[in-house]
Amino acid sequence: MKRSVTAAVLAALVAALSPSLSAQWPLYPLSGIPKGPDGKPDLTASALRTADGKPDLSGIWMRYEGTEPNGPPAGRPPLALFGNAGAGFKEGLPFQPWAAELQKKRAADHGLDNPDALCLPQGPLQYHLDPQPRKIVQMPGQIFIIYESNYGLRTIYTDGRPLPPQGEPQPSWHGYSVGRWEGDTLVVETNNFRGALNGQPAEGWLDTRGSPFTDALRLTERFRRVNYGQLDIEFTVDDPKAYTRPFTVRVDQRIVADGSEMIEFICHENQMFLKLTGRAPR
């Protein structure tokens, strides 16, 4: 079979790999949610705070589906899209020549080598933008982000440790993340991402169109809980191997306030993608 796949097959794959809406766990009312005069949740109320006075980022969050037809607010970076991280840039992302060619090849192959389609961890921006929820658990000294997609787990250390030098810890899918507070903004720096694999110049995917990143990536994220219901994240990519200059995009997430919980997502349980695309024995 040729290494191509029709839109119908892709749609079937997405449906097969996505949890059914009817399979959600029972709703359980949240405690501490602010209420308006009408008794309904007030998502514009002030953000909750921890015992030490920092904004509490904890909660289950979903990607906001809004767009900006007139561009971003003054002084703010553009919104990134799950399918195209550079959608808000008139000239696109500032690729190095080899990275531009790799992105085109990945797109032409319909994303068949996207780690997400192979039940492997997504890239850091893909995880922020995936349509499935993620849960932030804020604790003293550490923050955990649990992604429903592919059951991803990320640790951000907030105990004052420095970011280790590149190459010191073993490179990993999520990299090594340390965070610090600048006022009410959590600034997270991450390095030591996995690099080349099987002779490929890069294995990282920032979006589903295949915009790459390499083991040289140094990522800076700025998390700001605007109010109870909104989480604003600025995402800065500094990867001189893949891009001619650093760039920053924005992610908008909204709280899940109806009592929904994340559900188990085990991609390998019935992973048919390789078979359906002719890359594994039937």
Sequence and secondary structure as in RCSB ss.txt:
>XXXX:A:sequence
MKRSVTAAVLAALVAALSPSLSAQWPLYPLSGIPKGPDGKPDLTASALRTADGKPDLSGIWMRYEGTEPNGPPAG
RPPLALFGNAGAGFKEGLPFQPWAAELQKKRAADHGLDNPDALCLPQGPLQYHLDPQPRKIVQMPGQIFIIYESN
YGLRTIYTDGRPLPPQGEPQPSWHGYSVGRWEGDTLVVETNNFRGALNGQPAEGWLDTRGSPFTDALRLTERFRR
VNYGQLDIEFTVDDPKAYTRPFTVRVDQRIVADGSEMIEFICHENQMFLKLTGRAPR
>XXXX:A:secstr
  S   HHHHHHHHHHHS  GGG       SS  B TTSSB TTS   B TTS B   EEEEE     TT S TT
   B  SS TTTT TT   B HHHHHHHHHHHHTTTTT GGGGTS   HHHHHH SS EEEEEETTEEEEEETGG
GEEEEEE SS     TTSS  BSS EEEEEEETTEEEEEEE B   BTTBS  EESSTT  EE TT EEEEEEEE
 SSSEEEEEEEEE TTTBSS EEEEEEEEE  SS       GGGG  HHHHTTSS  
